[in-house]
Amino acid sequence: MRVISARQYMLLICLFIIGSSILYLPSLLTRYAGEAGWISGIVGTVGAMFSILLYVAIYRCMNGLSFEQYLNVTLGTWAGGMLNLLYIAFALILATLNINDMGTFITTQIETATPLVTILIVMTVLGTYAVRVGLEALGRSTEIFFPLICLILIFFTVFLLQDSEIDLIKPYMGFGLFGIAKASLMFMTFPYWEMVLFLVIAPHVSNQYRTIRKAMFHAVWIGGSCITVLTLLCIMCNGAMLTSVNTFPTYRLAQSIEAGGFFGRLEIMMAGIWFVTIFYKITICMYVALVMISRLSGTKDWKPLTWPLALVLVPLAYYVSPNSAFTGHVTTRIIPGTVVFMGFIIPLFLLLLTTIRGQLNRGLRE
C-alpha cells in the first residue's frame, strides 16, 4: 500500500479546498451575504470544523477497512455496491466540472483564441499522468508547491492592502442573518463537504487516527483562512456589488495590482495559483474514482483504467456545460444539493447506523 505522511495528507486537503474556490467563492459569498461575505467565510470554516468530526468518526468506524469495504460491511453487498457507484459518479462529476472550469477560464480570460477542447485534453492528460505517477509522488509535490502558493498570496495581500477601504465592508449585516447563514452553508458545501472523498485516501496515511484528525482540522483552518481573506480583500478593494457580479473576482482583483508603478499584470500569478490547486483537485477526484472502480470490480491494478477514464472525461467535460448561464444554474442550484447529500447526509446516516448496530451488538453480548 502506498503511504503518505500526515503533513502531505494535510497539504493535499488544503490544495483541494482552495481549488476552484479561490476564483468562484468570493462572488458567491457576496451574492448571498453582501458586505458580510467575509463573515460567512469565518462562520462556514467554523462549521466545517464540526463536519470534520463526522469524517473522523467514520474513519474510526472503518477500523482498518477501506472506505469501499466499510460501505459493503455496513449496508450489505448490494446496497454498499450501489453507494460505491454513487461515490464513483460523485468523484467523476467533480473532476468533470473542474476540468470544464479550467477550460472556460483559460478560453475566456487568457487564451481566447484557443479551442476549448484543446485545453480540456491537455488538462485531462496532465491529471491522468499525475494519477499514474502515484499518490506518494503527488503527496511529495505538495511540499514544493504549497509554500510557493502561500508566498504569492502573502504578496497579493500586502500590495492590495494599500488600495483597500475599510468602509466598503459596511454595513456588516446588510443582508441579515439569513444571508450570512445561506452564504455560510454554500461555503461549507463547496470545498468542505467534498472532502468526503478523502476517506478513500485516509487508509494510506501513516500513523493514522490522531494524525488524520489533526491534518483535517489544520487543512480546513488554512484553506478557509485563505478564501476568507481573499473575500475580504475583494470587498475592501472592489466593493460587494462588483465582487458579486464578477465571475472571477480574485482574478479581477489581481489585475488592479501595481507594485510601486514597476510591477504590473500580476493577475497571471493568481491564475497560476488556481491552475496548480485545481490540478490537484482534479487529480485527487480521478484517483479516488479509479481506486473505487478497481476495488469494486475486483481489479488488482487500477493503472490500466487511467487512459480509458481520460477518454471518457474529455467529452463529458466538453458537453457538461453548453454555456455560462447553464453553468451558473448547475453550480448554484443542482451541485449544492448533491454535495450535501453525498458529503453530509450519507456520512451522517452511516455513522448513526454503525453506532446503533454497535450498541445492539454490545447489548446482545452482555
N, C-alpha and C positions, 0 to 999 in steps of 0.2 A: 504493500500500500504506500502510495506517495504521501509524504508527510511535509507539512509546512509549520513554521513556528507560529505562536500566538500573535507575535508582532506582525508577521506577514498577513495573517488572517485579519487582523485589525485594519491594516492598510488596504487590503482588498475591499473590505466593507466601506472604508472611508471613500475610496475612489468610486465605488458602486453608488454610494449615496450622492456624491457630488454629481457624477454622471451627467445626464441631461438636465438635472435640476438647476445647475448653475446658470443656464440660459433662460429656462422657462419659468421657474418657480417665482422669482420676484414679480413677474407680470401677473401670475395667478393670485398671489397673496394680496397684492394691492388692488386687484379687481374685486376681491371679496371683502377686504378689510380696510381699504383705502390707506390713509396715513399710518394706520396701526398694523400694516403688513409685517413690520419687523417684530411687533409684539406677538403676533400669531406664530412667527417663526420660533420665538422662545417657548411659547405655550406648546407648540407642536413637538419641539425637541424634548421638553419635559414629559409630555405624554408618551413619546416614543420610548423613554426610559422604562416606563411600566410595561410597554409592549415587549421589551427585551426580556423581562421576567417571564413572559409567556413562552418565548422561544427557548430560553434556558431551561425552563421546567420541562418542556417537551424533549429537549436533548437529554435531560437527566432520565426521563422515562424510556428513552431509546435503549439505554443500558447496554451499550456496545453494539447494537444493531445499526445497520444503515437506515436512512430515512425510508427507503422503499420497503425494507423488511419490517420496519416498525408499523407502517401502514397496513401491511398484509397481516401481521400478528394481531393488530388492534381491531381491524374491521373484517378480517377474513380474506380469503384469496380473491373472490370476485369483487367485492366492494373495495378492497385495498388496491386491486389492479385497476379498477376504474378511476380511483382517486390518483393513482400514479399517472395514468394517462392525462388527467386534468392538469396535474403539475407539469408534465412534459409540455402540454399545449400552452400553459401559462408562461413557461420559460421561453418557448419559441415565439409567442406573441410579443413578449418584451424585447427579445432580440430583433424581431422584425420591425417593430415600431422604432427602436433606437437606430437601426440601420437606415430606415427611411428618414428619421430626423436629421441624421448626419448628412445624407444626400440632399435633403431640402435646404438645409442651412448653407452648404457649400455652393449649391447652384443658384441660390437667391442672394447671397451676401458676398461671396468671394469670387468664384469661377462661374459667372453667369452664362458663359457660352458652352460650358461643359455639359454633355448629356447626363441626365440623372442616373441612367442605368450604369454608366461608367463608374461613377462614384460608388454606387451600390455594390458593384462587382469587386472593386478594389477593397472596400471596407470588409466585405464578407470573406474575401481571400485572406486578408490580414488576420481577421478573427479566427479563421479556420487554422491558419498556420500557428497562431499562438496557442490554440487548443491542443494541437498535435504536439507542440513542444512540451507541454505538460504543466501540471499545477505547481510543481516546485519552481520551475523557471519563471512562471508568472508571478509567484509569490516573491521571489528574489528581485524581480524587476521593479516591484512596488517600492523597494527601499532606495531605488535610484530616482524614480520619478516623483514620489511624494514630496521629498524635501524641495525639489525644484518648483513644484506647484505651490507649495507654501510660500516660498520666497517671492514668486511672481504675485501672489495675492497680497502679501505684505507691501510690495512695491506699489501695487494699484491703490491700496488703502491709503498709504502715505500721500501720494500725489493727488488723490481725489478729495482728501480732507480739506485742502486749501480752497476748493471750489464749492464746498458744501455749505448749506444754510440750515441751521438748526430749526428755524421757524417753519420749514417745509414739512416737518413731522407733526405739526399741529393741524387740526385737533386730534388728540390722541385716541378718542373714541367716536370719531365721526360716523362710523358705520355701526356703532353699538356693539354690545357683547355678542349678539348673534353673528355679526360679520366676522368678528375675531374667531369665534368658535368654528364657523364654516371654513375659514381660511386655515385654521389650525388642523382641522380634520383633513383638508386637502393636503397639507404639508405632511401629515402622518401617513397618508395613503400612498403618495407617490414614491418618495425614497425609502420610507421606513418599513412599511408592511410588505414591500417587495423583498425585504431581507429574509423572508421565509425560505428562499432558495438556498441560503447559506447553511440550512440544516443538512443539506446534502453534502456540503463540504466539511462540516464540523468534525466528522469522524477522522478526517485526515490531519487534524491539528494535534501537535504533540502536547503532552501534559494537559489533558483536555478540560474537564468540567470547569474548574475555577478560572483557568486562563481564558476559556471561551467567554465566560460571563464578563470578565474584565475587558476583553477585547471588544465585545459588542458594545458595552457601555461607553468605552473610550471612543470608539468609532462613531457612535451616534452623537456624542458631545462635540467631537471635532468637526464632523460633516455638517451637523446642524448649525454650529457656530459660523462656519464659512458661508452658508446660504443666508443666514440671518444678517450677518454683517454686510454682505453684498446687497441684500434687500434694503437695509437701512441706508447704504450709500446711494442706491438708485433713487430713493425717496428724497434724500437730502440734497442731491445734485440736480435731479430732473423733475422732482415732484411726483406725487402719487398718480395723478391723472395721466401724465406722459408715460410713466412706467407701466401702467395698466394696459395701455393701448399698444405698446411696443411688443412685438413677438419675441424679440431677443433684447431685453432691456440692458443686460450687463454688457453685451457687445456694443450697443449704442453708447453706454456709459464709458467704455474704454476708448471709444472714438474721440471723446472730448478731452482726453489727457494730453497735455503738452508740458513736458518737464522742462521748465525754465526756457521755453522757446527753442529748445535744442532737439529734444526727443518728440517725435510725433508718430502718428499712425501705429499706435501701440495695441490697437484692438486685435491684431493678429495673435498677440500673446494670449489674450483672453480666449480667442478661438483655439489656440494651441492647448490650453488647459482643458477645454471642452473635448477636443479631439482625443486627448490621452485618456481622460476619465470615462468618456462614453465608449472608447475602445475596450477598456477593462470591463465595463458593464455588459457590452455585447459578448465578449469572450466568456465571462462568467455564466451568462444565460445559456450560451451554446454548450459550455462544458457540462452544466447541470443537466440539460436536456439529453446530451449524449450519454452521460453516465446512467441516467434513469432509463433510457431506452435500452441500453446494453444489459442492464440488470433485469429489466422486465422481460426481455426476450431471451435471457439466458446466455448471451454472448459474453465470452470472457474478455475480449479486447474490443474497446469501442472505437479505436482509431480508424478502422476501415469504414466506419459510418460517417466520418467527418466530411468528406467531399460530397457524398450524396446529400447530406444535410445542407451543405452550402448551395448545391444546385436547387434545392427547394426554397431556401431563404431568399435568394435574389429575386425571383418572380413574386414571391409573397411581399417583399419589401417594396417592390415597384408598384404593385396593384393595391396595396393595403390602403393607400391614401390618394384618391384621384385629384384632390385639390386641398387648399389650406382651410377652407370652410369645413370640409368634412373632417379634417384632422382636428380642428378645434372642437367640433362636436364630439368626436370619439374621445378626445383627451379629457374633456370636462364632464361628459355625460355617461359614457359606457365604461371606460377603463377604471375610473374610481370604484364603481360598484364591484367590478371583477376583482380588483386588488383587495378590497375589504373582505370579500368572500374567501379568496384564496389565502390571504395573509393574516386574517384575524379570526373570522368566524370558524373556518375549518380547524385551525390550530386550537382555538378555544374548545371546540367540540371534542377534539381528540384528547385534550388534556382532561376535560371533565369525564370522558368515557374511561380513560385509563385510571383516573383517581377512584371513580366509583367501582370499577372492576377490582382494583387493588384492595379496597376496603371490604368488598364482598368476599374475596378470596381469604383475606385475613380473618374475617368473621367465621368462615367455614372451618378454617384450620383450628380456631380456638374452640 
